[in-house]
């Protein structure tokens, strides 16, 4: 059936990217998952251009060597003012990087790459106020998002942002810091319950000496490395950090941990353990080939089961990027997206903890659901509203207000020049009597038709707007639109 065909097609668009554009909806023909995946993979094969918010390798930390020299000669008061200026600049660059990545998710044809980059951004959760280091880490993730997990793990583990965030710059022989080793085991590879405290202590000794230069380049500081014998997960030797990563990658628990987490992200919040087991075996035996794993998922019949379609709550990023894709627009005040992220509970580069975002039902509470359902209406009518931002940070960072900008207004309008004609054109051949059903099929992934919610939303919208567009906005204001 055509409707079922469209639903599966849009299921792919939402799970392999951030939803369809007007040009991608209401398409006819047979949906062939293999063809769609190959097209998405091809569109993502080119190396991504770096998003550059920090232009100089030293800007993120000290705004150049000149400032470092001035800092050494300055008075205490001058030093304090200079440090404050450096931090202010880095935070501004982080805000810019945040918005640049949003634009890339919306506009890039490499949807599969950006979708997976967002997954790895949460998997390798990292907070660092140095904008250049964060920029470096993002590029590592975007370049490796569809490549080999083993390579990506090594690159991320050697990034300045991660080494600084997890305190490995302070990890030295005779004074080992266990934080980095613990998180690599618990959050990046095997998961909790598959290692002992002794394994963590011994692995931490192996990571001694791993650090970075001021420009973010990885450095192995031999003088700080513990050269003694270590025993980790039953293996003994004079291990360094690379050896530990290899030991972790040799363990099948690592493939299982990553696949279970990816299943929740792409398929269903409730993992089918038999499917996870099958995918883990495939992933491990492929040598951790990410793209092969994704093809296995996206081209499987079970991926398109009714139980998996419309079964996930859109993350705030998925929701907002999806809205911007289906309603092509030029935002008059793009910085408002920073406050919107905080209100919805997901700020790029500011995960709530080392474990990243919990996802699933944690995305929704009474206040955030009401805001989610009002966003399309606010865009259509440029409505002002009072916003209450969340603080679900494990330590609140003490910095989030700075990141968002102290002078960001609490009351604002989502002002955008929306290219309504693109959405209208996508449905121009649909008979008037079939329009609402066609919009429902292409904008919702659920089988239920929220007639009452649509009627209520229609009543609140200006009658001056074209009926097709008013109906589309009304559908997007329903609870069902929060699912994909």
Order of alpha helices (4+ residues) and beta strands (2+ residues): alpha-alpha-alpha-alpha-alpha-alpha-alpha-alpha-alpha-alpha-alpha-beta-beta-beta-beta-alpha-alpha-alpha-alpha-alpha-beta-alpha-alpha-beta-alpha-beta-beta-alpha-alpha-alpha-alpha
